Amino acid sequence: MPQTDGDDEGHRRQQARRHGADAALIEQPAERHAADRAAGLQQRDRDLGVGQADAVLMDHGRQPAGQEDQGHLRGDVGDPHQQRRGGAAFEEQILHRHAGLLPLIDAGNWESKRDLVDVFCRWGGFAFDSDGSADEQRALFRARLSEIEVVHQNQDNREHDILDSDDYFQFQGGLHAAVEQLRGSAPATYHGDSSHPDQPRVRKLEEEIVRVIHSRVLNPRWIEAMRRHGYKGAFEMAATVDYLFGYGATTNLIKDIHYQEVARLLLLDPEQKKFFQRHNPAALEEASERLLEAAERGLWESPDKDTIAGLESNLLELQGQLE
């Protein structure tokens, strides 16, 4: 199957991790990451209308008098240098449609969740007034995040899911991580399903993650369907592993059994290994590295030794083929 520009994302990610990323990544995200997002996935997210997560400010009397506006990340703080009199809606950097976490996680250039939060706040701390003007208000953004108690992500269709696009873990996961760090306790995080407007549902994020893992990621019918797409199908499997890892890094809601079953069914099954090796060995290498990284970082807290050995064997076999 011909390779497209969008399909090159996995290779670019792999090269970024292999050669390392400049430590200035955390300090200058705008300059260093404009090209890291794959054009193919960008267009897909735009076509599907993947949205951003909403953060709800649960005030309980903490809001200063006369500042009752409590919309989507809205309001002023006491510092006169940070005040925006009309209230401000915060967005990611102008001309960028993501929160900066994907390239950071792809490069492996982070030590703790605090690094993820720093980048999220750098990319998201641009305040927009009602007249459309914008400027960087990072301190104000962090102050507002420290007051959040509930994070909600809505999805209005079933054409994709939270492990099918990086925007979900970047915005929803990024908000969850930022609130947890800045407020000192994790927010209640929910996922709304309004794909049937007459029967909307709201689930805890953890419940939605489990639902998607069992209904799609580990579903033999989905796995078989991806095999029919050859190179691109292998790429989508590896991308799903990336987004699973992203939620693990930002929310710690991915359980050991999830990592274990994804490794067993997607990456260690003999038929799956043959499929990857025939159509896209780089995707198998990348996904195996990602799960090994989850174990090394303690996200996968108690991995099965045989499973880790199997993932390491994948890498050795692929390296032997290249040599």
N, C-alpha and C positions, 0 to 999 in steps of 0.2 A: 504494500500500500504506500503511495507517495507520501512523503513527509512534508508537513506544512509548517509555516512559521509558528503557529500555535503549539505544534507538537515539539518544537525545540525547547520548550520551557524546562522540561525535565533535564535535558542535557545541560542547559545553562545553570540550573540549580546545582547539579552535581559538580560542575566545574567550579562554581563559587565556593562550595564547601571544601572541595579538594585543595584548592589553592589558598583558601583562607580569605578573610575580608579584613580591610583596614579597621583598626580600632576606632577610627573617626566615624565609623558608621553610626554609632550612637550619638555622636555630637553633631553630625551634619547629614541627616537623613535625606533632605530635599536634594542636595547636590549629588549624592552617591547612589540614589535608587530610582531615578526617573525611568531607567530602561529595564529594571529587574522584573517588572510585571509582564507576563506573557500577553502578547497582543490577542491571541486566540481566546484566552480565558477572559480577558477584559471585555471583548466584544460579546462573549457568551453571557457574562453577568449583566451587561447593559441590555441585551436582548431579553433576558429572563426577568429583568427588573429586580435583581437582588437588592434589598434595602439595608439600611443601617438599623442598629438597635437603638431603642429609646431608653433613656434613663429617667426615672420618675423621682422627683425630689419629695421625700416624705418629711415635711417640715417639723411637725410637733412643737411649734413655738420657737424654733431656733432662728427663723428668719427675722432680721431686724425690722423694727416698726416702719411701716410705710413702704415696704418692699415685698408686696404680696404676690408679685408675678412669679408663678412657679410652673412654667411650661417646660418644653423639652430643653433641659440644661439651661435654664434662663435665670437671670437675676443679677444683682450687684453685691459686692462685698464692701466692707468698711473702708478699705484703703482707697483714698481719693484718687491715687494714680491709676488704679485698676477699674474705677467705676465706669460703666457704660449706662447712661441714664435711662435709655429706653428699654433696657434688657437686651440680652444677646443670645443668639443661637450659635452654638459651636459646630464647626465642621472640620473635616480634614483639610490639608493644605490645598490651596487653590491649584487647579489643574491636575490634582491627583485624586484618584478614586479609591484609595485604600488607606489603612491606618499605619503603614510602615512596619507591621509585624511580620509579614510574609518574607521579605528579603532578609530581615534580621534572623528569623528562625531558619531560613534556608541556608544561610551562611554559617549558622552555629555560633555566631559572634555574640553570645550572651552568657552570663554567669548565673543570674538569678531572675526571679520574676520582677524584681525592681528594675532591671535593665529593660524588660519588656514594657513596663509602665512608663519609664522615662521616654522611650521612643513613642509610645502611644500618645503621651501628653504633648510631645514636640509636634507630632503630626496633626493632632486634633485640636490644639489650642489656638485656633483662629476664630475670633468672634465676629459675627456679622450683625450689624444693626438693621433696623427696619428699612433704612434707605439703601441697603445693599452694600454699604461700605464695610470693609473688613480690616482687621489688624491682629497681630499676635497678642494674645492675652493669656499666656500660659499659667501665670499665678492664679488668675481668676478661674480658669478652667479647673485647675487642681483643687481650688477651694470649693467649687461647685460639686466636683466628684466626691469630695470628702463628706458631703451631706446626703448622698444617694443611698437609698435602702432597697430599691427595686430596679432591676434591669429587665427589659422586655424586648424580644425580637418577634416581629410578626411576619408570617409567610402567607401570601394570598393565593398560592397555587401549589400543585403537586408535580410540577415539571422538574423539580430539583429538590434537594434536601440540605441539611446543615453540614453534611460531609461531602457535598458535591461542589462546593465553591469556597474559596478562601475568605470571602467577605464575611461569612458568618463568624468564624473564629476570630477574625481580626477586629470586628466591631463589637459583637456580643461578648466574645471571650476577652477582648481588650478592655471593654468597660468593666467586666466582672473583676479582672485582675487589678485594674486601676482603683476601683472602689475598695477592694479588699486591702490594698496597700495603703491608701490614703485615709480611709475611714477606720481601719484597724479590725474590721470584720467583714466577712464576705456578704454581698447583697443577696437577696432572694432573686434568683434569675429564672425567667420563664420564657417559653417559646409559644407564640400564638399561632394557631392554624385557622385561617379564615378562607381556606380553599373552597369551602361550602358556606357561603355567607349566611345562610339560614341556620347553620349548625356550627358556629365557631367553637373552637376548643382552645384551652390554655393548659399547657403541661409544664411541669418543672423542666428545666434544661436537662437535668440528669435523665429524666424519663424520656425526653425526646431523643437524646443520644442513644439510649438503649433501644428505643423503637427503631431508629434508623439502622443501627448496627444489625439487628436481627431481621428486619424486613428487607433490607437491601444488601448491605455489605457482606453478610454471611449467607445470603440467599443463593442456593445453587443455580437458580434460574437467571439471576443477574450475572453471576460469574460466567455462566455459559454464554450469555448474550454478549458480554465483553470479549470473550474469546473469538466470536465471529467478526469482531472489528480489528483483529490483528494488532498492529502497532498501536493504534489509537486506544484500543481496549486495554492494553497493558498500561499505557500512559494513564488512563482514568483510574485504574486500580491503584497505581502508585500515588496519584494525586489524592485519592481517598485516604491512604495511609498518612500522607502529609497533613491533611486537615484533621484527622483523628489526633495526630501528634500535637497540632496547634491547639486544639481544645484541651488536651492534657496539660500542655505547658501553661496555658492561661487560666484554667479553671480547676485542674486536678480532679476532674470528674470522670476521667477514663479509668476504668478499673483494670486490675491485673488480668481478669478473665477476658476482657475485651482485647487487650494486646495479644494474649495467648491465642485466642481463637482466630484473630486476623492473621497472625503469623502462621498458624497451622493450616488454615484453609486457603489463604491467598498466596503465601510465599513458600511453604514447605511441602504442600501436596505435590506428589510426583507429576501429575498431569499439568498442574499449574507451572511447575518449574520448566517442563518441556515447552509449554506455551510461551513463557517469557523468553527462554533461551532462543526460540525460533524467531519470535517477532520483535522483541524489544528487551534484550538483556540489560540495558542500562536502567530500565524501569525496575527490574528485579534487584539490581544492585542498590539503587537509590532507596527503595522501600525497605530492604533489609538493613541498610545503614540507619534508616530513620528509627526502626524499632530497636536496634541495638543502642542508639543514642537515648531512646526513652529509658532503657534499662540503666545506662551509664549515669543518667541524670537523676535517677531515682523516681521518675514518673511511673515507671513499671517497677513497682517496689520489690516484688519477690518473683522474678521470672524463673520459669522452669529451666534447669541447666541444659537439658536435651534440646529445648527450643532455642536457647541462645547458641548452642553448638551448631544447630542446624542453620541458623541465620549466618553465623560466621563461615560455615561451610559453603553457603551460597556465594559469599564474597570470594573465597579462595578458588572456587571452581570457575567463577567468572574471570578472575584475574589470570588464572591458568589458561583460559581460552584466549585471552588477549595476547598473552606471551607466545 
